[in-house]
Amino acid sequence: MARDGRPRRRHGARGGGWARDGAVRAGRLLGHLPTVQGALWPALGLDERGAASVSGYLFAGGLTSAAVRLGAVGAIEAQRTLGGALPLIAELLERPVPEPAGAIELTGFTPLIEIAAMRQAQAELRLFAN
């Protein structure tokens, strides 16, 4: 049973989303979006190409959604831009991914985003209210 008293529904192979939720809560799986997507999508039957397509669409959709929220573009222009990005996403997915020569080290380096976030935290007016 879910916390709200409703029965939990099983999604996809091996429990899908609910099983992954339990793994995150138990500390066996990190709850970050890429990690959860990597665990969930194969369990739901997506192959590598399907998962990459969904990921590309979600990335482009997130960027256009942010542009609308920030007032940089209107909703119609965002839809047009997203539609125009889909062929590019498909083209990029056709390119082979080279095998790494050595061990893979996952890192992130976004200093300008970190600086902007620190400045925003001190601002009198906040960009997003949460």
Distance bins in CASP14 RR format, pairs under 12 A and 6 or more apart:
PFRMAT RR
TARGET T0000
AUTHOR 0000-0000-0000
RMODE 2
METHOD distances of the structure
MODEL  1
1 7 1 0 0 1 0 0 0 0 0 0 0
1 8 1 0 0 1 0 0 0 0 0 0 0
1 9 0 0 0 0 0 1 0 0 0 0 0
1 18 0 0 0 0 0 1 0 0 0 0 0
2 8 1 0 1 0 0 0 0 0 0 0 0
2 9 0 0 0 0 1 0 0 0 0 0 0
2 18 0 0 0 0 1 0 0 0 0 0 0
2 21 0 0 0 0 1 0 0 0 0 0 0
2 22 0 0 0 0 0 1 0 0 0 0 0
3 21 0 0 0 0 0 1 0 0 0 0 0
3 25 0 0 0 0 0 1 0 0 0 0 0
6 18 0 0 0 0 0 1 0 0 0 0 0
7 18 0 0 0 0 0 1 0 0 0 0 0
8 15 0 0 0 0 1 0 0 0 0 0 0
8 16 0 0 0 0 0 1 0 0 0 0 0
8 17 0 0 0 0 1 0 0 0 0 0 0
8 18 1 0 1 0 0 0 0 0 0 0 0
8 19 0 0 0 0 1 0 0 0 0 0 0
8 21 0 0 0 0 1 0 0 0 0 0 0
8 22 0 0 0 0 0 1 0 0 0 0 0
9 15 0 0 0 0 1 0 0 0 0 0 0
9 16 0 0 0 0 1 0 0 0 0 0 0
9 17 0 0 0 0 1 0 0 0 0 0 0
9 18 1 0 0 1 0 0 0 0 0 0 0
9 19 0 0 0 0 0 1 0 0 0 0 0
9 21 0 0 0 0 0 1 0 0 0 0 0
10 16 1 0 0 1 0 0 0 0 0 0 0
10 17 0 0 0 0 1 0 0 0 0 0 0
10 18 1 0 0 1 0 0 0 0 0 0 0
10 19 0 0 0 0 1 0 0 0 0 0 0
10 20 0 0 0 0 0 1 0 0 0 0 0
10 21 0 0 0 0 0 1 0 0 0 0 0
10 43 0 0 0 0 0 1 0 0 0 0 0
10 44 0 0 0 0 0 1 0 0 0 0 0
11 17 1 0 1 0 0 0 0 0 0 0 0
11 18 1 0 0 1 0 0 0 0 0 0 0
11 19 0 0 0 0 1 0 0 0 0 0 0
11 20 0 0 0 0 1 0 0 0 0 0 0
11 21 0 0 0 0 0 1 0 0 0 0 0
11 40 0 0 0 0 1 0 0 0 0 0 0
11 41 0 0 0 0 0 1 0 0 0 0 0
11 43 0 0 0 0 1 0 0 0 0 0 0
11 44 1 0 0 1 0 0 0 0 0 0 0
11 45 0 0 0 0 0 1 0 0 0 0 0
12 18 0 0 0 0 1 0 0 0 0 0 0
12 19 0 0 0 0 1 0 0 0 0 0 0
12 20 0 0 0 0 0 1 0 0 0 0 0
12 40 0 0 0 0 1 0 0 0 0 0 0
12 41 0 0 0 0 0 1 0 0 0 0 0
12 42 0 0 0 0 0 1 0 0 0 0 0
12 43 1 0 0 1 0 0 0 0 0 0 0
12 44 1 0 1 0 0 0 0 0 0 0 0
12 45 1 0 0 1 0 0 0 0 0 0 0
12 46 0 0 0 0 0 1 0 0 0 0 0
13 19 0 0 0 0 1 0 0 0 0 0 0
13 20 0 0 0 0 0 1 0 0 0 0 0
13 39 0 0 0 0 0 1 0 0 0 0 0
13 40 0 0 0 0 0 1 0 0 0 0 0
13 41 0 0 0 0 0 1 0 0 0 0 0
13 42 0 0 0 0 1 0 0 0 0 0 0
13 43 1 0 1 0 0 0 0 0 0 0 0
13 44 1 0 0 1 0 0 0 0 0 0 0
13 45 1 0 0 1 0 0 0 0 0 0 0
13 46 0 0 0 0 0 1 0 0 0 0 0
14 20 0 0 0 0 1 0 0 0 0 0 0
14 23 0 0 0 0 0 1 0 0 0 0 0
14 39 0 0 0 0 0 1 0 0 0 0 0
14 40 0 0 0 0 0 1 0 0 0 0 0
14 42 0 0 0 0 1 0 0 0 0 0 0
14 43 1 0 1 0 0 0 0 0 0 0 0
14 44 0 0 0 0 1 0 0 0 0 0 0
14 45 0 0 0 0 0 1 0 0 0 0 0
15 21 0 0 0 0 1 0 0 0 0 0 0
15 22 0 0 0 0 0 1 0 0 0 0 0
15 23 0 0 0 0 0 1 0 0 0 0 0
15 39 0 0 0 0 0 1 0 0 0 0 0
15 40 0 0 0 0 1 0 0 0 0 0 0
15 43 1 0 0 1 0 0 0 0 0 0 0
15 44 0 0 0 0 1 0 0 0 0 0 0
15 45 0 0 0 0 0 1 0 0 0 0 0
16 22 0 0 0 0 0 1 0 0 0 0 0
16 23 0 0 0 0 0 1 0 0 0 0 0
16 29 0 0 0 0 0 1 0 0 0 0 0
16 36 0 0 0 0 0 1 0 0 0 0 0
16 38 0 0 0 0 0 1 0 0 0 0 0
16 39 0 0 0 0 1 0 0 0 0 0 0
16 40 1 0 0 1 0 0 0 0 0 0 0
16 41 0 0 0 0 1 0 0 0 0 0 0
16 42 0 0 0 0 1 0 0 0 0 0 0
16 43 1 0 1 0 0 0 0 0 0 0 0
16 44 1 0 0 1 0 0 0 0 0 0 0
16 45 0 0 0 0 1 0 0 0 0 0 0
16 46 0 0 0 0 0 1 0 0 0 0 0
17 23 0 0 0 0 1 0 0 0 0 0 0
17 24 0 0 0 0 1 0 0 0 0 0 0
17 25 0 0 0 0 0 1 0 0 0 0 0
17 29 0 0 0 0 0 1 0 0 0 0 0
17 31 0 0 0 0 0 1 0 0 0 0 0
17 36 0 0 0 0 1 0 0 0 0 0 0
17 37 0 0 0 0 0 1 0 0 0 0 0
17 38 0 0 0 0 0 1 0 0 0 0 0
17 39 0 0 0 0 1 0 0 0 0 0 0
17 40 1 0 1 0 0 0 0 0 0 0 0
17 41 0 0 0 0 0 1 0 0 0 0 0
17 42 0 0 0 0 0 1 0 0 0 0 0
17 43 1 0 0 1 0 0 0 0 0 0 0
17 44 0 0 0 0 1 0 0 0 0 0 0
18 24 0 0 0 0 0 1 0 0 0 0 0
18 25 0 0 0 0 0 1 0 0 0 0 0
18 40 0 0 0 0 0 1 0 0 0 0 0
18 43 0 0 0 0 0 1 0 0 0 0 0
18 44 0 0 0 0 0 1 0 0 0 0 0
19 25 0 0 0 0 0 1 0 0 0 0 0
19 26 0 0 0 0 0 1 0 0 0 0 0
19 28 0 0 0 0 0 1 0 0 0 0 0
19 29 0 0 0 0 1 0 0 0 0 0 0
19 36 0 0 0 0 0 1 0 0 0 0 0
19 39 0 0 0 0 1 0 0 0 0 0 0
19 40 0 0 0 0 1 0 0 0 0 0 0
19 43 1 0 0 1 0 0 0 0 0 0 0
19 44 0 0 0 0 0 1 0 0 0 0 0
20 26 0 0 0 0 0 1 0 0 0 0 0
20 27 0 0 0 0 0 1 0 0 0 0 0
20 28 0 0 0 0 1 0 0 0 0 0 0
20 29 1 0 0 1 0 0 0 0 0 0 0
20 30 0 0 0 0 0 1 0 0 0 0 0
20 31 0 0 0 0 1 0 0 0 0 0 0
20 33 0 0 0 0 0 1 0 0 0 0 0
20 35 0 0 0 0 1 0 0 0 0 0 0
20 36 1 0 0 1 0 0 0 0 0 0 0
20 37 0 0 0 0 1 0 0 0 0 0 0
20 38 0 0 0 0 1 0 0 0 0 0 0
20 39 1 0 1 0 0 0 0 0 0 0 0
20 40 1 0 1 0 0 0 0 0 0 0 0
20 41 0 0 0 0 0 1 0 0 0 0 0
20 42 0 0 0 0 0 1 0 0 0 0 0
20 43 1 0 0 1 0 0 0 0 0 0 0
20 44 0 0 0 0 0 1 0 0 0 0 0
21 27 0 0 0 0 0 1 0 0 0 0 0
21 28 0 0 0 0 0 1 0 0 0 0 0
21 29 0 0 0 0 1 0 0 0 0 0 0
21 31 0 0 0 0 1 0 0 0 0 0 0
21 36 0 0 0 0 1 0 0 0 0 0 0
21 39 0 0 0 0 0 1 0 0 0 0 0
21 40 0 0 0 0 1 0 0 0 0 0 0
21 43 0 0 0 0 0 1 0 0 0 0 0
22 28 0 0 0 0 1 0 0 0 0 0 0
22 29 0 0 0 0 1 0 0 0 0 0 0
22 31 0 0 0 0 0 1 0 0 0 0 0
22 36 0 0 0 0 0 1 0 0 0 0 0
22 39 0 0 0 0 0 1 0 0 0 0 0
22 40 0 0 0 0 0 1 0 0 0 0 0
23 29 1 1 0 0 0 0 0 0 0 0 0
23 30 0 0 0 0 1 0 0 0 0 0 0
23 31 0 0 0 0 1 0 0 0 0 0 0
23 35 0 0 0 0 0 1 0 0 0 0 0
23 36 0 0 0 0 1 0 0 0 0 0 0
23 38 0 0 0 0 0 1 0 0 0 0 0
23 39 1 0 0 1 0 0 0 0 0 0 0
23 40 0 0 0 0 0 1 0 0 0 0 0
23 43 0 0 0 0 0 1 0 0 0 0 0
24 30 1 0 0 1 0 0 0 0 0 0 0
24 31 1 0 1 0 0 0 0 0 0 0 0
24 32 0 0 0 0 1 0 0 0 0 0 0
24 33 0 0 0 0 0 1 0 0 0 0 0
24 35 0 0 0 0 1 0 0 0 0 0 0
24 36 1 0 0 1 0 0 0 0 0 0 0
24 39 0 0 0 0 1 0 0 0 0 0 0
24 40 0 0 0 0 0 1 0 0 0 0 0
25 31 0 0 0 0 1 0 0 0 0 0 0
25 36 0 0 0 0 0 1 0 0 0 0 0
27 35 0 0 0 0 0 1 0 0 0 0 0
28 35 0 0 0 0 0 1 0 0 0 0 0
28 39 0 0 0 0 1 0 0 0 0 0 0
29 35 1 0 0 1 0 0 0 0 0 0 0
29 36 1 0 0 1 0 0 0 0 0 0 0
29 37 0 0 0 0 0 1 0 0 0 0 0
29 38 0 0 0 0 1 0 0 0 0 0 0
29 39 1 0 1 0 0 0 0 0 0 0 0
29 40 0 0 0 0 1 0 0 0 0 0 0
29 43 0 0 0 0 0 1 0 0 0 0 0
30 36 1 0 0 1 0 0 0 0 0 0 0
30 37 0 0 0 0 0 1 0 0 0 0 0
30 38 0 0 0 0 0 1 0 0 0 0 0
30 39 0 0 0 0 1 0 0 0 0 0 0
30 106 0 0 0 0 0 1 0 0 0 0 0
31 37 0 0 0 0 0 1 0 0 0 0 0
31 38 0 0 0 0 0 1 0 0 0 0 0
31 39 0 0 0 0 1 0 0 0 0 0 0
31 40 0 0 0 0 0 1 0 0 0 0 0
32 38 0 0 0 0 0 1 0 0 0 0 0
32 39 0 0 0 0 0 1 0 0 0 0 0
32 106 0 0 0 0 0 1 0 0 0 0 0
33 39 0 0 0 0 0 1 0 0 0 0 0
33 40 0 0 0 0 0 1 0 0 0 0 0
33 41 0 0 0 0 0 1 0 0 0 0 0
33 55 0 0 0 0 1 0 0 0 0 0 0
33 58 0 0 0 0 1 0 0 0 0 0 0
33 59 0 0 0 0 0 1 0 0 0 0 0
33 62 0 0 0 0 0 1 0 0 0 0 0
34 40 0 0 0 0 0 1 0 0 0 0 0
34 41 0 0 0 0 0 1 0 0 0 0 0
34 51 0 0 0 0 0 1 0 0 0 0 0
34 55 0 0 0 0 1 0 0 0 0 0 0
34 58 0 0 0 0 0 1 0 0 0 0 0
34 59 0 0 0 0 0 1 0 0 0 0 0
34 106 0 0 0 0 1 0 0 0 0 0 0
34 108 0 0 0 0 0 1 0 0 0 0 0
35 41 0 0 0 0 0 1 0 0 0 0 0
35 106 0 0 0 0 0 1 0 0 0 0 0
36 42 0 0 0 0 0 1 0 0 0 0 0
36 43 0 0 0 0 0 1 0 0 0 0 0
36 44 0 0 0 0 0 1 0 0 0 0 0
37 43 0 0 0 0 0 1 0 0 0 0 0
37 44 0 0 0 0 0 1 0 0 0 0 0
37 46 0 0 0 0 1 0 0 0 0 0 0
37 50 0 0 0 0 0 1 0 0 0 0 0
37 51 1 0 0 1 0 0 0 0 0 0 0
37 52 0 0 0 0 0 1 0 0 0 0 0
37 54 0 0 0 0 1 0 0 0 0 0 0
37 55 1 0 0 1 0 0 0 0 0 0 0
37 56 0 0 0 0 0 1 0 0 0 0 0
37 58 0 0 0 0 1 0 0 0 0 0 0
37 59 0 0 0 0 0 1 0 0 0 0 0
38 44 0 0 0 0 0 1 0 0 0 0 0
38 45 0 0 0 0 0 1 0 0 0 0 0
38 46 0 0 0 0 1 0 0 0 0 0 0
38 48 0 0 0 0 0 1 0 0 0 0 0
38 50 0 0 0 0 0 1 0 0 0 0 0
38 51 1 0 0 1 0 0 0 0 0 0 0
38 52 0 0 0 0 0 1 0 0 0 0 0
38 54 0 0 0 0 0 1 0 0 0 0 0
38 55 0 0 0 0 1 0 0 0 0 0 0
39 46 0 0 0 0 0 1 0 0 0 0 0
39 51 0 0 0 0 0 1 0 0 0 0 0
40 46 0 0 0 0 1 0 0 0 0 0 0
40 51 0 0 0 0 1 0 0 0 0 0 0
40 54 0 0 0 0 0 1 0 0 0 0 0
40 55 0 0 0 0 0 1 0 0 0 0 0
41 47 0 0 0 0 1 0 0 0 0 0 0
41 48 0 0 0 0 1 0 0 0 0 0 0
41 49 0 0 0 0 0 1 0 0 0 0 0
41 50 1 0 0 1 0 0 0 0 0 0 0
41 51 1 0 1 0 0 0 0 0 0 0 0
41 52 0 0 0 0 1 0 0 0 0 0 0
41 53 0 0 0 0 0 1 0 0 0 0 0
41 54 1 0 0 1 0 0 0 0 0 0 0
41 55 0 0 0 0 1 0 0 0 0 0 0
41 58 0 0 0 0 0 1 0 0 0 0 0
42 48 0 0 0 0 1 0 0 0 0 0 0
42 50 0 0 0 0 0 1 0 0 0 0 0
42 51 1 0 0 1 0 0 0 0 0 0 0
42 54 0 0 0 0 0 1 0 0 0 0 0
43 51 0 0 0 0 0 1 0 0 0 0 0
44 50 0 0 0 0 0 1 0 0 0 0 0
44 51 0 0 0 0 1 0 0 0 0 0 0
44 54 0 0 0 0 1 0 0 0 0 0 0
45 51 0 0 0 0 1 0 0 0 0 0 0
45 54 0 0 0 0 0 1 0 0 0 0 0
46 52 0 0 0 0 1 0 0 0 0 0 0
46 53 0 0 0 0 1 0 0 0 0 0 0
46 54 1 0 0 1 0 0 0 0 0 0 0
46 55 0 0 0 0 1 0 0 0 0 0 0
47 53 0 0 0 0 1 0 0 0 0 0 0
47 54 0 0 0 0 0 1 0 0 0 0 0
48 54 0 0 0 0 0 1 0 0 0 0 0
48 55 0 0 0 0 0 1 0 0 0 0 0
48 93 0 0 0 0 1 0 0 0 0 0 0
48 97 0 0 0 0 1 0 0 0 0 0 0
49 55 0 0 0 0 0 1 0 0 0 0 0
49 56 0 0 0 0 0 1 0 0 0 0 0
49 89 0 0 0 0 0 1 0 0 0 0 0
49 90 0 0 0 0 0 1 0 0 0 0 0
49 93 1 0 0 1 0 0 0 0 0 0 0
49 94 0 0 0 0 1 0 0 0 0 0 0
49 97 0 0 0 0 0 1 0 0 0 0 0
50 56 0 0 0 0 1 0 0 0 0 0 0
50 57 0 0 0 0 1 0 0 0 0 0 0
50 58 0 0 0 0 0 1 0 0 0 0 0
50 89 0 0 0 0 0 1 0 0 0 0 0
50 90 0 0 0 0 0 1 0 0 0 0 0
50 93 0 0 0 0 1 0 0 0 0 0 0
51 57 0 0 0 0 0 1 0 0 0 0 0
51 58 0 0 0 0 0 1 0 0 0 0 0
51 93 0 0 0 0 0 1 0 0 0 0 0
52 58 0 0 0 0 0 1 0 0 0 0 0
52 59 0 0 0 0 0 1 0 0 0 0 0
52 89 0 0 0 0 1 0 0 0 0 0 0
52 90 0 0 0 0 0 1 0 0 0 0 0
52 92 0 0 0 0 1 0 0 0 0 0 0
52 93 1 0 1 0 0 0 0 0 0 0 0
52 94 0 0 0 0 0 1 0 0 0 0 0
52 95 0 0 0 0 0 1 0 0 0 0 0
52 97 0 0 0 0 1 0 0 0 0 0 0
53 59 0 0 0 0 0 1 0 0 0 0 0
53 60 0 0 0 0 0 1 0 0 0 0 0
53 86 0 0 0 0 1 0 0 0 0 0 0
53 89 1 0 0 1 0 0 0 0 0 0 0
53 90 1 0 0 1 0 0 0 0 0 0 0
53 91 0 0 0 0 0 1 0 0 0 0 0
53 92 0 0 0 0 0 1 0 0 0 0 0
53 93 1 0 0 1 0 0 0 0 0 0 0
53 94 0 0 0 0 0 1 0 0 0 0 0
54 60 0 0 0 0 0 1 0 0 0 0 0
54 61 0 0 0 0 0 1 0 0 0 0 0
54 89 0 0 0 0 0 1 0 0 0 0 0
54 93 0 0 0 0 0 1 0 0 0 0 0
55 61 0 0 0 0 0 1 0 0 0 0 0
55 62 0 0 0 0 0 1 0 0 0 0 0
55 89 0 0 0 0 1 0 0 0 0 0 0
55 92 0 0 0 0 0 1 0 0 0 0 0
55 93 0 0 0 0 1 0 0 0 0 0 0
56 62 0 0 0 0 1 0 0 0 0 0 0
56 63 0 0 0 0 0 1 0 0 0 0 0
56 82 0 0 0 0 0 1 0 0 0 0 0
56 85 0 0 0 0 1 0 0 0 0 0 0
56 86 0 0 0 0 1 0 0 0 0 0 0
56 88 0 0 0 0 1 0 0 0 0 0 0
56 89 1 0 1 0 0 0 0 0 0 0 0
56 90 0 0 0 0 1 0 0 0 0 0 0
56 91 0 0 0 0 0 1 0 0 0 0 0
56 92 0 0 0 0 1 0 0 0 0 0 0
56 93 0 0 0 0 1 0 0 0 0 0 0
57 63 0 0 0 0 0 1 0 0 0 0 0
57 64 0 0 0 0 0 1 0 0 0 0 0
57 65 0 0 0 0 0 1 0 0 0 0 0
57 82 0 0 0 0 1 0 0 0 0 0 0
57 83 0 0 0 0 1 0 0 0 0 0 0
57 84 0 0 0 0 0 1 0 0 0 0 0
57 85 0 0 0 0 1 0 0 0 0 0 0
57 86 1 0 0 1 0 0 0 0 0 0 0
57 88 0 0 0 0 0 1 0 0 0 0 0
57 89 1 0 0 1 0 0 0 0 0 0 0
57 90 0 0 0 0 0 1 0 0 0 0 0
57 92 0 0 0 0 0 1 0 0 0 0 0
57 93 0 0 0 0 0 1 0 0 0 0 0
58 64 0 0 0 0 0 1 0 0 0 0 0
58 65 0 0 0 0 0 1 0 0 0 0 0
58 82 0 0 0 0 0 1 0 0 0 0 0
58 85 0 0 0 0 0 1 0 0 0 0 0
58 89 0 0 0 0 0 1 0 0 0 0 0
59 65 0 0 0 0 0 1 0 0 0 0 0
59 66 0 0 0 0 0 1 0 0 0 0 0
59 82 0 0 0 0 0 1 0 0 0 0 0
59 85 0 0 0 0 1 0 0 0 0 0 0
59 86 0 0 0 0 0 1 0 0 0 0 0
59 88 0 0 0 0 0 1 0 0 0 0 0
59 89 0 0 0 0 1 0 0 0 0 0 0
59 92 0 0 0 0 0 1 0 0 0 0 0
60 66 0 0 0 0 0 1 0 0 0 0 0
60 67 0 0 0 0 0 1 0 0 0 0 0
60 78 0 0 0 0 0 1 0 0 0 0 0
60 79 0 0 0 0 0 1 0 0 0 0 0
60 81 0 0 0 0 1 0 0 0 0 0 0
60 82 1 0 1 0 0 0 0 0 0 0 0
60 83 0 0 0 0 1 0 0 0 0 0 0
60 84 0 0 0 0 1 0 0 0 0 0 0
60 85 1 0 1 0 0 0 0 0 0 0 0
60 86 1 0 0 1 0 0 0 0 0 0 0
60 87 0 0 0 0 0 1 0 0 0 0 0
60 88 0 0 0 0 1 0 0 0 0 0 0
60 89 1 0 0 1 0 0 0 0 0 0 0
60 90 0 0 0 0 0 1 0 0 0 0 0
60 92 0 0 0 0 0 1 0 0 0 0 0
61 67 0 0 0 0 1 0 0 0 0 0 0
61 68 0 0 0 0 1 0 0 0 0 0 0
61 69 0 0 0 0 0 1 0 0 0 0 0
61 78 0 0 0 0 1 0 0 0 0 0 0
61 79 0 0 0 0 1 0 0 0 0 0 0
61 81 0 0 0 0 1 0 0 0 0 0 0
61 82 1 0 1 0 0 0 0 0 0 0 0
61 83 0 0 0 0 1 0 0 0 0 0 0
61 84 0 0 0 0 0 1 0 0 0 0 0
61 85 0 0 0 0 1 0 0 0 0 0 0
61 86 0 0 0 0 0 1 0 0 0 0 0
61 89 0 0 0 0 0 1 0 0 0 0 0
62 68 0 0 0 0 1 0 0 0 0 0 0
62 69 0 0 0 0 1 0 0 0 0 0 0
62 70 0 0 0 0 0 1 0 0 0 0 0
62 78 0 0 0 0 1 0 0 0 0 0 0
62 81 0 0 0 0 0 1 0 0 0 0 0
62 82 0 0 0 0 1 0 0 0 0 0 0
62 85 0 0 0 0 0 1 0 0 0 0 0
63 69 0 0 0 0 0 1 0 0 0 0 0
63 70 0 0 0 0 0 1 0 0 0 0 0
63 72 0 0 0 0 0 1 0 0 0 0 0
63 73 0 0 0 0 0 1 0 0 0 0 0
63 78 0 0 0 0 1 0 0 0 0 0 0
63 81 0 0 0 0 1 0 0 0 0 0 0
63 82 0 0 0 0 1 0 0 0 0 0 0
63 85 0 0 0 0 1 0 0 0 0 0 0
63 89 0 0 0 0 0 1 0 0 0 0 0
64 70 0 0 0 0 0 1 0 0 0 0 0
64 71 0 0 0 0 0 1 0 0 0 0 0
64 72 0 0 0 0 1 0 0 0 0 0 0
64 73 1 0 0 1 0 0 0 0 0 0 0
64 74 0 0 0 0 1 0 0 0 0 0 0
64 75 0 0 0 0 1 0 0 0 0 0 0
64 76 0 0 0 0 0 1 0 0 0 0 0
64 77 0 0 0 0 1 0 0 0 0 0 0
64 78 1 0 1 0 0 0 0 0 0 0 0
64 79 1 0 0 1 0 0 0 0 0 0 0
64 80 0 0 0 0 1 0 0 0 0 0 0
64 81 1 0 1 0 0 0 0 0 0 0 0
64 82 1 0 1 0 0 0 0 0 0 0 0
64 83 0 0 0 0 1 0 0 0 0 0 0
64 84 0 0 0 0 0 1 0 0 0 0 0
64 85 0 0 0 0 1 0 0 0 0 0 0
64 86 0 0 0 0 0 1 0 0 0 0 0
65 71 0 0 0 0 0 1 0 0 0 0 0
65 72 0 0 0 0 0 1 0 0 0 0 0
65 73 0 0 0 0 0 1 0 0 0 0 0
65 74 0 0 0 0 0 1 0 0 0 0 0
65 75 0 0 0 0 1 0 0 0 0 0 0
65 78 1 0 0 1 0 0 0 0 0 0 0
65 79 0 0 0 0 0 1 0 0 0 0 0
65 81 0 0 0 0 0 1 0 0 0 0 0
65 82 0 0 0 0 1 0 0 0 0 0 0
66 72 0 0 0 0 1 0 0 0 0 0 0
66 73 0 0 0 0 1 0 0 0 0 0 0
66 78 0 0 0 0 1 0 0 0 0 0 0
66 81 0 0 0 0 0 1 0 0 0 0 0
66 82 0 0 0 0 0 1 0 0 0 0 0
66 127 0 0 0 0 0 1 0 0 0 0 0
66 128 0 0 0 0 0 1 0 0 0 0 0
67 73 1 0 1 0 0 0 0 0 0 0 0
67 74 1 0 0 1 0 0 0 0 0 0 0
67 75 0 0 0 0 1 0 0 0 0 0 0
67 77 0 0 0 0 1 0 0 0 0 0 0
67 78 1 0 1 0 0 0 0 0 0 0 0
67 79 0 0 0 0 0 1 0 0 0 0 0
67 80 0 0 0 0 0 1 0 0 0 0 0
67 81 1 0 0 1 0 0 0 0 0 0 0
67 82 0 0 0 0 1 0 0 0 0 0 0
67 85 0 0 0 0 0 1 0 0 0 0 0
68 74 1 0 1 0 0 0 0 0 0 0 0
68 75 1 0 1 0 0 0 0 0 0 0 0
68 76 0 0 0 0 1 0 0 0 0 0 0
68 77 0 0 0 0 1 0 0 0 0 0 0
68 78 1 0 1 0 0 0 0 0 0 0 0
68 79 0 0 0 0 1 0 0 0 0 0 0
68 80 0 0 0 0 0 1 0 0 0 0 0
68 81 0 0 0 0 0 1 0 0 0 0 0
68 82 0 0 0 0 0 1 0 0 0 0 0
69 75 0 0 0 0 0 1 0 0 0 0 0
69 78 0 0 0 0 1 0 0 0 0 0 0
69 127 0 0 0 0 1 0 0 0 0 0 0
69 128 0 0 0 0 1 0 0 0 0 0 0
70 78 0 0 0 0 0 1 0 0 0 0 0
70 127 0 0 0 0 1 0 0 0 0 0 0
70 128 0 0 0 0 1 0 0 0 0 0 0
71 77 0 0 0 0 0 1 0 0 0 0 0
71 78 0 0 0 0 1 0 0 0 0 0 0
71 127 0 0 0 0 0 1 0 0 0 0 0
72 78 0 0 0 0 1 0 0 0 0 0 0
72 81 0 0 0 0 0 1 0 0 0 0 0
73 79 0 0 0 0 1 0 0 0 0 0 0
73 80 0 0 0 0 1 0 0 0 0 0 0
73 81 1 0 0 1 0 0 0 0 0 0 0
73 82 0 0 0 0 0 1 0 0 0 0 0
74 80 0 0 0 0 1 0 0 0 0 0 0
74 81 0 0 0 0 1 0 0 0 0 0 0
74 82 0 0 0 0 0 1 0 0 0 0 0
75 81 0 0 0 0 0 1 0 0 0 0 0
75 82 0 0 0 0 0 1 0 0 0 0 0
76 82 0 0 0 0 0 1 0 0 0 0 0
76 83 0 0 0 0 0 1 0 0 0 0 0
77 83 0 0 0 0 0 1 0 0 0 0 0
77 84 0 0 0 0 0 1 0 0 0 0 0
78 84 0 0 0 0 0 1 0 0 0 0 0
78 85 0 0 0 0 0 1 0 0 0 0 0
79 85 0 0 0 0 0 1 0 0 0 0 0
79 86 0 0 0 0 0 1 0 0 0 0 0
80 86 0 0 0 0 0 1 0 0 0 0 0
81 88 0 0 0 0 0 1 0 0 0 0 0
82 88 0 0 0 0 0 1 0 0 0 0 0
82 89 0 0 0 0 1 0 0 0 0 0 0
83 89 0 0 0 0 1 0 0 0 0 0 0
83 90 0 0 0 0 0 1 0 0 0 0 0
84 90 0 0 0 0 0 1 0 0 0 0 0
84 91 0 0 0 0 0 1 0 0 0 0 0
85 91 0 0 0 0 0 1 0 0 0 0 0
85 92 0 0 0 0 0 1 0 0 0 0 0
86 92 0 0 0 0 0 1 0 0 0 0 0
86 93 0 0 0 0 0 1 0 0 0 0 0
87 93 0 0 0 0 0 1 0 0 0 0 0
87 94 0 0 0 0 0 1 0 0 0 0 0
88 94 0 0 0 0 0 1 0 0 0 0 0
88 95 0 0 0 0 0 1 0 0 0 0 0
89 95 0 0 0 0 0 1 0 0 0 0 0
97 104 0 0 0 0 0 1 0 0 0 0 0
98 104 0 0 0 0 0 1 0 0 0 0 0
100 106 0 0 0 0 0 1 0 0 0 0 0
108 114 0 0 0 0 0 1 0 0 0 0 0
110 116 0 0 0 0 1 0 0 0 0 0 0
110 117 0 0 0 0 1 0 0 0 0 0 0
111 117 0 0 0 0 0 1 0 0 0 0 0
111 118 0 0 0 0 0 1 0 0 0 0 0
112 118 0 0 0 0 0 1 0 0 0 0 0
112 119 0 0 0 0 0 1 0 0 0 0 0
113 119 0 0 0 0 0 1 0 0 0 0 0
113 120 0 0 0 0 0 1 0 0 0 0 0
114 120 0 0 0 0 0 1 0 0 0 0 0
114 121 0 0 0 0 0 1 0 0 0 0 0
115 121 0 0 0 0 0 1 0 0 0 0 0
115 122 0 0 0 0 0 1 0 0 0 0 0
116 122 0 0 0 0 0 1 0 0 0 0 0
116 123 0 0 0 0 0 1 0 0 0 0 0
116 127 0 0 0 0 1 0 0 0 0 0 0
117 123 0 0 0 0 0 1 0 0 0 0 0
117 126 0 0 0 0 0 1 0 0 0 0 0
117 127 0 0 0 0 1 0 0 0 0 0 0
117 128 0 0 0 0 0 1 0 0 0 0 0
119 125 0 0 0 0 0 1 0 0 0 0 0
119 126 0 0 0 0 0 1 0 0 0 0 0
119 127 0 0 0 0 0 1 0 0 0 0 0
120 126 1 0 0 1 0 0 0 0 0 0 0
120 127 1 0 1 0 0 0 0 0 0 0 0
120 128 0 0 0 0 1 0 0 0 0 0 0
120 130 0 0 0 0 0 1 0 0 0 0 0
121 127 0 0 0 0 0 1 0 0 0 0 0
121 128 0 0 0 0 0 1 0 0 0 0 0
END
